[in-house]
Amino acid sequence: MVIARLTLHFYEPMSFEVESIRTVLRIATASIYWWLLRPLILSRTTNPSTFRSPLLIVGLFLFLLIPAVVGHYNLSPSLAIFFAVTSVPVAVKEEFLFRGIVQNLLAEKFGFVKSVLFTSTLFTAWHIGVWEPTVWTFSQIFLASILLGVLYVHSGSILAAIVIHTVYDALFSFTPLLSAPLNENWGFVPLLASVALVSFWALHGAHGLTRHSTRTQKRGAG
């Protein structure tokens, strides 16, 4: 990663050349993760019923609303499409690494809450030197990682985390979607609301699973 960033330093950051090199490296890295650690990445059991929760749906909607509210990339149409497409390998590589590998390993020792917080801290640090160092940028990365981590734990689906991550990044590529985007600080409103709703969904779902498990055990004992 360090060598790649030093090499790419000599190119225009938002260019076809840089993004093409990055994309090749992302695909190669994701393939290695999958080849070596596929059982760990797929170690959680997916529960499709969790995606029917209104709390989760509204929370994810608010999260995906953020690019429309504050995004202002101003890329050319061809570059916007290219960046949107390359959002897929970005999400696959990062979700394999941070949710599928790091978070799963940490969860074995520290449990769900600490694993999500520790992983999100590492995820934020990973992006130092990539984005402009502002309070909004790194708060957004940290809170987005928490949302993705909670989503992954309570849905069991690495695919869901990849899809949400991909769509979020891809939407930014086409911004501004509003004629006059709001100041980035307004992004905290939907961001905090989305994290709160998804977290509440996770807590509610966890209690629901506990009650269901208890009822099942009682019926089995009877």
C-alpha positions as CSV (number, residue, x, y, z in Angstrom):
1,M,0.0,0.0,0.0
2,V,2.8,2.4,0.9
3,I,4.7,1.8,-2.3
4,A,1.6,2.2,-4.4
5,R,0.8,5.5,-2.7
6,L,4.3,6.8,-3.2
7,T,4.2,5.8,-6.9
8,L,0.8,7.3,-7.5
9,H,1.9,10.6,-5.8
10,F,3.4,11.6,-9.2
11,Y,0.0,11.4,-11.0
12,E,-3.1,13.5,-10.8
13,P,-5.2,11.9,-8.0
14,M,-8.5,12.0,-9.8
15,S,-7.4,10.6,-13.2
16,F,-7.9,7.5,-15.3
17,E,-4.3,6.5,-14.9
18,V,-4.2,6.5,-11.1
19,E,-7.6,4.9,-10.7
20,S,-6.7,2.2,-13.3
21,I,-3.5,1.3,-11.4
22,R,-5.4,1.3,-8.1
23,T,-8.1,-0.9,-9.5
24,V,-5.7,-3.6,-10.7
25,L,-4.1,-3.6,-7.2
26,R,-7.5,-3.8,-5.5
27,I,-8.6,-6.7,-7.6
28,A,-5.3,-8.5,-7.0
29,T,-5.4,-7.9,-3.2
30,A,-9.1,-8.9,-2.9
31,S,-8.3,-12.1,-4.8
32,I,-5.5,-12.9,-2.4
33,Y,-7.8,-12.3,0.6
34,W,-10.5,-14.6,-0.9
35,W,-8.0,-17.3,-1.8
36,L,-6.3,-17.4,1.6
37,L,-9.1,-16.5,4.0
38,R,-12.4,-17.4,2.3
39,P,-13.7,-19.5,5.2
40,L,-13.2,-16.5,7.6
41,I,-14.8,-14.0,5.2
42,L,-17.8,-16.3,4.9
43,S,-17.9,-17.4,8.5
44,R,-21.1,-15.6,9.4
45,T,-24.5,-17.0,8.5
46,T,-26.7,-14.7,6.4
47,N,-30.1,-13.9,7.8
48,P,-32.2,-12.5,4.9
49,S,-35.2,-11.7,7.1
50,T,-33.2,-8.9,8.8
51,F,-33.4,-6.8,5.6
52,R,-37.2,-6.5,6.0
53,S,-36.9,-4.2,9.0
54,P,-38.2,-0.6,8.4
55,L,-35.6,0.8,10.7
56,L,-32.8,-0.7,8.6
57,I,-34.3,0.4,5.4
58,V,-34.8,4.0,6.6
59,G,-31.3,4.0,8.1
60,L,-29.6,2.9,4.9
61,F,-31.7,5.3,2.9
62,L,-30.5,8.2,5.0
63,F,-26.9,6.9,4.7
64,L,-27.2,6.8,0.9
65,L,-28.7,10.3,0.9
66,I,-25.5,11.9,2.1
67,P,-23.7,12.0,-1.3
68,A,-26.8,13.8,-2.8
69,V,-26.8,16.4,0.0
70,V,-23.1,17.3,0.3
71,G,-21.3,15.7,-2.6
72,H,-19.5,18.0,-5.0
73,Y,-16.9,16.0,-6.9
74,N,-17.5,17.8,-10.3
75,L,-16.0,15.0,-12.4
76,S,-16.4,14.8,-16.1
77,P,-19.2,12.4,-17.2
78,S,-16.7,9.7,-18.5
79,L,-14.5,10.0,-15.3
80,A,-17.6,9.9,-13.1
81,I,-18.8,6.6,-14.8
82,F,-15.3,5.2,-14.5
83,F,-15.0,6.0,-10.8
84,A,-18.5,4.6,-10.2
85,V,-17.5,1.3,-11.8
86,T,-14.3,1.1,-9.8
87,S,-16.3,1.5,-6.6
88,V,-17.0,-2.2,-6.9
89,P,-13.4,-3.4,-6.4
90,V,-12.9,-0.7,-3.8
91,A,-15.8,-2.1,-1.7
92,V,-14.9,-5.7,-2.3
93,K,-11.3,-5.3,-1.2
94,E,-12.1,-3.1,1.9
95,E,-15.0,-5.2,3.1
96,F,-13.1,-8.4,2.7
97,L,-10.3,-7.0,4.7
98,F,-12.0,-4.9,7.4
99,R,-15.4,-6.7,7.9
100,G,-14.6,-10.2,6.7
101,I,-11.1,-10.5,8.2
102,V,-10.2,-7.9,10.8
103,Q,-13.6,-7.5,12.4
104,N,-14.2,-11.3,12.5
105,L,-10.8,-11.9,14.1
106,L,-11.3,-9.1,16.7
107,A,-14.8,-10.3,17.5
108,E,-13.5,-13.7,18.6
109,K,-11.5,-12.0,21.4
110,F,-13.3,-8.7,22.1
111,G,-16.9,-9.3,21.2
112,F,-19.2,-7.4,18.8
113,V,-19.1,-3.8,20.1
114,K,-15.3,-3.5,20.6
115,S,-14.6,-5.3,17.3
116,V,-16.7,-2.8,15.4
117,L,-15.1,0.2,17.1
118,F,-11.5,-1.2,16.7
119,T,-12.1,-2.1,13.1
120,S,-13.6,1.4,12.4
121,T,-10.5,3.0,14.0
122,L,-8.2,1.0,11.7
123,F,-10.5,1.7,8.7
124,T,-10.2,5.4,9.3
125,A,-6.4,5.3,9.8
126,W,-6.2,3.3,6.5
127,H,-7.5,6.3,4.7
128,I,-5.0,8.8,6.1
129,G,-3.1,10.4,3.2
130,V,-5.9,9.4,0.7
131,W,-8.5,12.1,1.5
132,E,-8.2,15.7,2.6
133,P,-7.7,15.7,6.4
134,T,-10.9,17.4,7.7
135,V,-13.2,16.7,10.7
136,W,-16.0,15.8,8.3
137,T,-13.9,13.4,6.1
138,F,-12.6,11.3,9.0
139,S,-15.8,11.4,11.0
140,Q,-17.6,10.3,7.9
141,I,-15.2,7.4,7.3
142,F,-15.3,6.3,11.0
143,L,-19.1,6.4,11.3
144,A,-19.7,4.8,7.9
145,S,-17.5,2.0,9.0
146,I,-19.5,1.6,12.2
147,L,-22.7,1.4,10.1
148,L,-21.2,-1.2,7.8
149,G,-19.8,-3.2,10.7
150,V,-23.1,-3.3,12.5
151,L,-24.9,-4.2,9.3
152,Y,-22.5,-7.1,8.7
153,V,-22.7,-8.5,12.2
154,H,-26.5,-8.5,12.4
155,S,-27.2,-9.5,8.8
156,G,-24.3,-11.9,8.5
157,S,-24.0,-10.8,4.9
158,I,-20.6,-9.6,3.6
159,L,-22.4,-9.0,0.3
160,A,-24.8,-6.5,1.9
161,A,-21.8,-4.5,3.3
162,I,-20.2,-4.6,-0.2
163,V,-23.3,-3.4,-2.0
164,I,-24.0,-0.5,0.4
165,H,-20.3,0.5,0.4
166,T,-20.3,0.4,-3.4
167,V,-23.5,2.4,-3.9
168,Y,-22.3,5.0,-1.4
169,D,-19.0,5.6,-3.1
170,A,-20.5,5.4,-6.6
171,L,-23.1,8.1,-5.8
172,F,-20.3,10.5,-4.8
173,S,-18.8,10.0,-8.3
174,F,-21.9,11.7,-9.9
175,T,-22.1,14.6,-7.6
176,P,-23.2,17.3,-7.4
177,L,-26.7,15.9,-7.6
178,L,-28.1,19.1,-6.3
179,S,-27.6,22.4,-8.1
180,A,-26.2,23.8,-4.9
181,P,-24.9,21.1,-2.5
182,L,-25.0,21.9,1.2
183,N,-21.9,22.5,3.3
184,E,-20.3,19.2,4.2
185,N,-21.1,19.8,7.9
186,W,-24.8,19.2,7.1
187,G,-23.8,15.7,6.2
188,F,-23.6,14.9,9.9
189,V,-27.4,15.1,10.1
190,P,-28.2,12.1,7.9
191,L,-25.0,10.4,8.9
192,L,-25.7,10.4,12.6
193,A,-29.3,9.6,12.0
194,S,-28.5,6.6,9.8
195,V,-25.9,5.2,12.3
196,A,-28.4,5.6,15.2
197,L,-31.2,3.9,13.3
198,V,-29.1,1.0,12.1
199,S,-27.6,0.6,15.7
200,F,-31.1,0.6,17.1
201,W,-32.2,-2.0,14.5
202,A,-29.2,-4.2,15.6
203,L,-30.1,-3.9,19.3
204,H,-33.7,-4.6,18.6
205,G,-32.8,-7.5,16.3
206,A,-30.5,-9.0,18.9
207,H,-33.2,-8.9,21.6
208,G,-35.6,-10.5,19.1
209,L,-33.2,-13.3,18.3
210,T,-32.6,-13.9,22.0
211,R,-36.3,-14.1,22.7
212,H,-36.8,-16.5,19.8
213,S,-33.9,-18.7,21.0
214,T,-35.4,-18.8,24.5
215,R,-38.8,-19.8,23.2
216,T,-37.3,-22.5,21.1
217,Q,-35.3,-23.9,24.0
218,K,-38.4,-23.9,26.2
219,R,-40.4,-25.8,23.5
220,G,-37.6,-28.3,23.1
221,A,-37.4,-28.8,26.9
222,G,-41.2,-29.3,27.1
